[in-house]
Amino acid sequence: MNIKKIFKYLIYNFLKPFINKKYKFYLFDFRFLGHLINFMYIKSLNSKLNKIIFIPSQLLEKKNPYINYKIFLHAYHSIYKKEISFLSNLIYYIFIICHKDFKKEKIRLNFQWSSNQINKLSTVNEIFFDPKIKKKNNKKIENILKSKYILFANRDMAFKNKMHPNLNFSHHDYRNEKLSSYEGAIKKYNKYSNHEKFVRFGSIVEKNLNSKIIFNYPKSNFRSENNDLLLMKNCYFYTGTGSGPDMLALNYQKPIVYVNWTHLSNLFCYRGNIIVIFKKYFDLSTKKFLTYSNLMDPNFKKPFSSVPVGLYDRSDQIKKGNLKIMNNTHEEIFYAMKEMDLFLKKKFSFNLKLQNLFKKKFYKYTGKKIPNDFYISEYFIKKK
């Protein structure tokens, strides 16, 4: 045992008598909004034995505009009804990093989307956290908040590259989207209904907009965590993929149009008021698209990997599988948005026979139930 391990071992054994053996620790990173799903799940458990731990250095970075410091502290307060203690957080953090052989039930990093966890989250039918924010905006933000507007975000690599400049995230390229597809969809939506405004959401983005009808919020001087919350809370509906900002939409129980969803068996199906469309997988070997039954089937695998094809989470797996992943077109995004608008106005009813065909297969392969008001875009189903 080297000196470092000995030192950790001594610290761990010194702290161990002061730590409740029944505690389960969850370690979180302020930078990724996707972690909010863990907070929602922990709140649904309603147990004081689940301890959320932050990286101590990040607690000192509250002025960093690119970490979601305020948002996560609001979420923390919603669970524990108190402010985070830097000292106790530091002690727990030291304890968990010094633990020489963590068991899986002792520390959690990611939500696993098991049927039991989904069922638990399904019982949460109210806003998770809703802080009182003093409005110190300019007229631009105030006018948007008073209007009827659609919020959207397209996933790219700008945020991760900014936060981790020395790391290569190309293994996640398959999750990225084309900004032009959103712009095309919004241009068409604006012709269909010119009563809404459009706001691009996010904190760091790669490309500038070409469209003049969209407010480029991330590139403005008004982007802040407070405005993030205000914009999400007051939007008509949110459009985007599962990339982090959607967690704020889920928090505020906003209608969501999910676009370019990749891992079908991990659908965020614990609540409704959602319309979803999926990315398409083209098999270059057979020259055919994989069916969505293929992508949900845990036994549908390629010889080189034990991971189901529908759960590939690295670009190299997709390349080895001789697959090409295709994004949703601007037409598919537009029709999903249009259906949401008509659905919210109670002017559109989904074909339940078509919807139930998917829902039954989803339950067969995953054991998870989809809410009644969770839909696959009808245009997308019929097009396939």
Legacy VTK file of the C-alpha trace (Angstrom):
# vtk DataFile Version 3.0
C-alpha trace
ASCII
DATASET POLYDATA
POINTS 384 float
0.000 0.000 0.000
1.521 3.342 -1.046
1.627 6.444 1.151
-1.414 8.024 -0.557
-3.563 4.964 0.081
-2.365 4.735 3.682
-3.223 8.391 4.240
-6.726 7.902 2.771
-7.220 4.776 4.840
-6.333 6.624 8.068
-8.643 9.554 7.309
-11.482 7.215 6.382
-11.180 5.245 9.619
-10.955 8.422 11.641
-14.212 9.777 10.141
-16.080 6.473 9.949
-17.400 6.483 13.583
-19.027 9.879 12.970
-20.834 8.829 9.775
-24.235 7.149 9.869
-23.818 3.689 8.310
-27.230 3.977 6.658
-26.315 7.072 4.631
-26.317 6.820 0.849
-24.163 9.440 -0.817
-24.817 11.114 -4.157
-21.920 13.118 -5.598
-22.839 15.911 -8.031
-21.249 18.332 -10.433
-22.781 21.830 -10.682
-21.917 22.095 -14.346
-24.407 19.582 -15.698
-28.114 20.370 -15.436
-28.882 16.748 -16.301
-28.011 15.872 -12.695
-31.220 17.554 -11.543
-33.066 14.307 -12.316
-31.178 12.755 -9.412
-32.352 15.549 -7.111
-35.960 14.980 -8.157
-35.607 11.276 -7.490
-33.980 11.843 -4.082
-36.807 14.193 -3.122
-39.367 11.547 -4.141
-37.727 9.112 -1.690
-38.466 11.517 1.192
-35.622 10.118 3.298
-32.983 12.008 5.269
-30.562 9.120 4.741
-29.817 10.238 1.168
-26.968 12.724 1.280
-26.219 15.026 -1.658
-22.546 15.980 -1.818
-21.041 18.685 -4.034
-17.452 19.065 -5.189
-16.131 21.562 -2.572
-14.099 23.635 -5.035
-17.283 24.294 -7.015
-18.992 25.685 -3.923
-16.379 28.440 -4.059
-17.129 29.195 -7.722
-20.506 30.823 -7.243
-19.529 33.735 -9.475
-18.648 31.430 -12.366
-21.375 32.168 -14.967
-21.072 28.704 -16.504
-21.869 26.537 -13.506
-25.439 26.222 -12.317
-24.629 27.184 -8.744
-27.885 28.945 -7.840
-30.072 26.398 -9.602
-28.603 23.428 -7.761
-28.701 25.214 -4.421
-32.399 25.957 -4.996
-32.884 22.243 -5.724
-30.909 21.292 -2.609
-33.000 23.617 -0.461
-36.181 22.086 -1.876
-35.111 18.682 -0.539
-33.547 19.550 2.809
-35.230 22.878 3.618
-31.887 24.383 4.569
-28.831 25.928 2.982
-25.797 23.818 2.129
-23.115 23.779 4.835
-19.657 24.070 3.295
-18.009 22.426 6.322
-20.282 19.367 6.531
-20.177 18.979 2.738
-16.366 19.062 2.874
-16.240 16.403 5.610
-18.599 14.072 3.740
-16.675 14.672 0.512
-13.363 13.782 2.168
-15.000 10.698 3.663
-16.293 9.362 0.359
-13.105 9.991 -1.630
-11.057 8.300 1.102
-13.240 5.231 1.181
-10.839 2.564 -0.111
-13.461 0.262 -1.635
-16.875 1.856 -2.236
-19.818 -0.451 -2.713
-22.347 0.583 -5.341
-25.081 1.265 -2.821
-22.833 3.668 -0.931
-22.271 6.296 -3.629
-24.351 7.131 -6.687
-23.380 9.213 -9.671
-26.120 8.597 -12.214
-29.825 7.906 -12.330
-30.318 4.366 -13.694
-33.890 4.587 -15.032
-35.096 1.323 -13.527
-38.842 0.633 -13.443
-38.948 1.191 -9.675
-37.231 4.573 -9.970
-39.539 5.633 -12.797
-42.583 4.623 -10.749
-41.298 6.616 -7.787
-40.724 9.724 -9.896
-44.197 9.331 -11.402
-45.691 10.167 -8.010
-44.224 13.681 -8.175
-46.919 15.802 -9.827
-45.869 19.248 -8.679
-43.084 21.727 -9.336
-39.889 20.442 -7.733
-38.453 23.852 -6.858
-39.718 27.343 -7.593
-37.517 30.042 -6.033
-38.735 33.591 -5.660
-36.637 35.662 -8.017
-36.408 39.424 -7.943
-36.789 40.614 -11.496
-33.850 42.784 -12.422
-34.119 42.497 -16.171
-34.040 44.868 -19.069
-37.053 45.599 -21.259
-36.064 42.851 -23.715
-36.413 40.047 -21.144
-39.451 41.654 -19.544
-41.230 41.856 -22.907
-40.461 38.221 -23.634
-41.767 37.104 -20.240
-45.020 38.987 -20.857
-45.475 37.378 -24.273
-46.352 33.904 -25.516
-43.029 32.346 -26.492
-41.521 28.971 -27.362
-38.182 28.081 -25.821
-35.750 25.727 -27.583
-32.172 24.493 -27.246
-30.042 22.505 -29.654
-27.280 20.302 -28.298
-23.695 20.882 -29.451
-20.254 20.439 -27.882
-19.651 24.077 -26.931
-20.500 23.708 -23.236
-18.364 20.634 -22.545
-15.461 21.979 -24.594
-15.574 25.236 -22.615
-15.763 23.520 -19.232
-13.210 20.809 -20.068
-10.812 22.329 -22.649
-8.225 19.568 -22.174
-10.627 16.660 -22.702
-11.905 15.148 -25.952
-15.672 14.646 -26.039
-15.912 13.380 -29.620
-17.325 10.090 -28.275
-20.563 12.031 -27.679
-20.774 13.555 -31.164
-23.669 11.253 -32.063
-25.878 13.203 -29.618
-25.339 16.581 -31.298
-27.961 18.341 -33.378
-28.107 20.770 -36.283
-29.128 24.303 -35.398
-30.378 24.742 -38.972
-33.036 22.038 -38.395
-34.510 24.047 -35.515
-34.324 27.255 -37.523
-36.131 25.586 -40.436
-38.820 24.212 -38.121
-39.346 27.595 -36.442
-39.528 29.395 -39.786
-42.304 27.027 -40.837
-44.029 27.269 -37.439
-43.976 31.068 -37.663
-45.878 30.848 -40.956
-48.360 28.431 -39.381
-48.907 30.659 -36.324
-47.316 34.080 -35.978
-48.598 34.669 -32.445
-45.546 33.267 -30.649
-42.040 34.550 -30.095
-39.035 32.192 -30.207
-36.121 32.116 -27.780
-32.972 30.046 -28.064
-31.955 28.688 -24.654
-28.563 27.754 -23.180
-25.420 29.243 -21.678
-22.664 28.444 -24.187
-23.376 27.709 -27.854
-21.286 27.052 -30.950
-23.070 28.721 -33.835
-24.827 32.021 -34.307
-28.397 32.099 -35.530
-29.258 33.019 -39.086
-32.890 33.656 -38.231
-34.015 37.144 -37.210
-37.249 35.897 -35.629
-35.374 34.064 -32.836
-33.893 35.818 -29.800
-30.380 34.428 -29.311
-30.464 34.463 -25.500
-27.141 32.580 -24.898
-25.268 35.172 -26.973
-26.972 38.124 -25.287
-25.862 40.159 -22.276
-28.878 38.969 -20.293
-28.067 35.317 -19.794
-28.053 34.384 -16.090
-29.290 31.562 -13.880
-32.180 33.711 -12.677
-33.242 34.474 -16.231
-32.845 30.782 -17.119
-35.440 29.948 -14.485
-37.771 32.806 -15.393
-37.681 31.994 -19.106
-38.371 28.304 -18.530
-41.115 28.884 -15.973
-43.063 31.220 -18.262
-42.622 29.624 -21.695
-45.527 28.244 -23.746
-43.633 24.997 -24.277
-40.029 23.798 -24.527
-38.436 22.033 -27.506
-35.114 20.177 -27.422
-33.378 16.891 -26.828
-32.425 15.283 -23.511
-29.357 17.397 -22.780
-29.798 19.181 -19.447
-31.989 22.266 -20.024
-34.978 19.929 -20.366
-34.561 19.188 -16.641
-35.727 22.741 -15.916
-38.762 22.150 -18.128
-39.497 18.928 -16.244
-39.056 20.787 -12.966
-41.634 23.402 -13.927
-44.018 20.795 -15.380
-43.871 22.526 -18.769
-45.116 20.893 -21.971
-42.119 19.434 -23.817
-41.466 18.506 -27.441
-38.548 16.087 -27.266
-36.504 16.043 -30.472
-33.713 13.715 -31.615
-34.192 11.335 -28.694
-31.455 8.706 -28.889
-31.864 5.959 -26.267
-35.466 4.788 -26.568
-35.501 2.531 -23.513
-34.448 5.513 -21.373
-37.338 7.765 -22.338
-38.246 10.314 -19.666
-41.656 8.686 -19.300
-42.395 9.436 -15.653
-44.666 12.362 -16.552
-46.867 13.438 -19.440
-47.652 16.527 -21.486
-44.837 15.420 -23.761
-44.489 14.718 -27.490
-41.354 12.940 -28.704
-39.613 12.100 -31.975
-36.533 9.897 -32.284
-33.249 9.810 -34.125
-33.077 7.140 -36.836
-30.486 4.361 -37.054
-29.456 3.259 -40.526
-27.568 -0.042 -40.845
-24.959 0.451 -43.564
-24.494 -3.328 -43.853
-28.119 -4.176 -44.651
-28.986 -0.792 -46.182
-32.056 -0.652 -43.951
-33.246 1.409 -41.014
-33.375 -0.380 -37.687
-36.875 -0.648 -36.292
-37.713 1.003 -32.995
-38.455 -2.480 -31.657
-34.803 -3.301 -32.437
-33.654 -0.239 -30.524
-35.763 -1.077 -27.464
-34.855 -4.773 -27.421
-32.158 -5.465 -24.756
-31.157 -8.601 -26.680
-30.566 -6.856 -30.002
-26.764 -6.683 -30.054
-23.811 -6.676 -32.435
-21.163 -9.433 -32.081
-18.437 -7.043 -30.904
-20.334 -5.722 -27.851
-22.542 -6.931 -25.006
-24.303 -3.542 -24.987
-27.699 -3.435 -26.769
-27.534 -1.390 -29.971
-30.224 0.968 -28.667
-28.027 1.906 -25.699
-24.772 2.649 -27.532
-23.365 5.753 -25.867
-20.103 6.194 -27.746
-19.418 7.207 -31.327
-16.904 4.349 -31.713
-19.632 1.785 -30.915
-21.799 3.271 -33.652
-18.889 3.174 -36.094
-18.008 -0.459 -35.246
-21.665 -1.398 -35.610
-21.565 0.053 -39.143
-24.426 2.360 -38.265
-25.344 5.894 -39.236
-27.496 7.962 -36.887
-29.736 10.517 -38.550
-31.203 13.613 -36.915
-34.818 14.657 -37.205
-35.611 16.870 -40.184
-36.971 20.393 -39.804
-40.332 19.078 -41.054
-40.476 16.416 -38.333
-39.627 19.011 -35.678
-42.190 21.454 -37.055
-45.029 18.925 -37.044
-44.196 17.807 -33.503
-44.337 21.460 -32.390
-47.561 22.049 -34.307
-49.162 18.989 -32.705
-48.174 20.276 -29.273
-49.729 23.664 -29.994
-52.988 22.096 -31.200
-52.983 19.602 -28.313
-52.605 22.405 -25.748
-55.471 24.259 -27.443
-57.538 21.033 -27.314
-57.865 21.073 -31.096
-55.996 17.834 -31.753
-56.511 14.250 -30.612
-53.874 11.577 -31.062
-54.718 8.251 -32.665
-54.725 6.064 -29.549
-54.486 2.868 -31.575
-51.179 4.004 -33.077
-49.941 5.328 -29.740
-50.771 2.116 -27.893
-48.880 0.006 -30.434
-45.705 1.783 -29.358
-46.587 1.901 -25.667
-47.244 -1.853 -25.543
-43.908 -2.607 -27.204
-42.151 -0.166 -24.904
-43.611 -1.908 -21.849
-42.740 -5.328 -23.298
-39.070 -4.446 -23.734
-38.508 -2.143 -20.749
-41.180 -2.938 -18.160
-41.961 0.786 -17.949
-45.381 2.306 -18.478
-45.879 5.459 -20.521
-48.430 8.008 -19.235
-51.636 8.523 -21.184
-50.684 12.079 -22.133
-47.202 11.146 -23.378
-47.244 10.828 -27.180
-45.117 10.012 -30.184
-45.651 12.663 -32.872
-48.426 11.398 -35.122
-46.786 12.841 -38.236
-43.607 11.007 -37.289
-45.398 7.658 -36.734
-47.292 7.821 -40.022
-44.196 8.919 -41.915
-42.315 5.864 -40.697
LINES 1 385
384 0 1 2 3 4 5 6 7 8 9 10 11 12 13 14 15 16 17 18 19 20 21 22 23 24 25 26 27 28 29 30 31 32 33 34 35 36 37 38 39 40 41 42 43 44 45 46 47 48 49 50 51 52 53 54 55 56 57 58 59 60 61 62 63 64 65 66 67 68 69 70 71 72 73 74 75 76 77 78 79 80 81 82 83 84 85 86 87 88 89 90 91 92 93 94 95 96 97 98 99 100 101 102 103 104 105 106 107 108 109 110 111 112 113 114 115 116 117 118 119 120 121 122 123 124 125 126 127 128 129 130 131 132 133 134 135 136 137 138 139 140 141 142 143 144 145 146 147 148 149 150 151 152 153 154 155 156 157 158 159 160 161 162 163 164 165 166 167 168 169 170 171 172 173 174 175 176 177 178 179 180 181 182 183 184 185 186 187 188 189 190 191 192 193 194 195 196 197 198 199 200 201 202 203 204 205 206 207 208 209 210 211 212 213 214 215 216 217 218 219 220 221 222 223 224 225 226 227 228 229 230 231 232 233 234 235 236 237 238 239 240 241 242 243 244 245 246 247 248 249 250 251 252 253 254 255 256 257 258 259 260 261 262 263 264 265 266 267 268 269 270 271 272 273 274 275 276 277 278 279 280 281 282 283 284 285 286 287 288 289 290 291 292 293 294 295 296 297 298 299 300 301 302 303 304 305 306 307 308 309 310 311 312 313 314 315 316 317 318 319 320 321 322 323 324 325 326 327 328 329 330 331 332 333 334 335 336 337 338 339 340 341 342 343 344 345 346 347 348 349 350 351 352 353 354 355 356 357 358 359 360 361 362 363 364 365 366 367 368 369 370 371 372 373 374 375 376 377 378 379 380 381 382 383
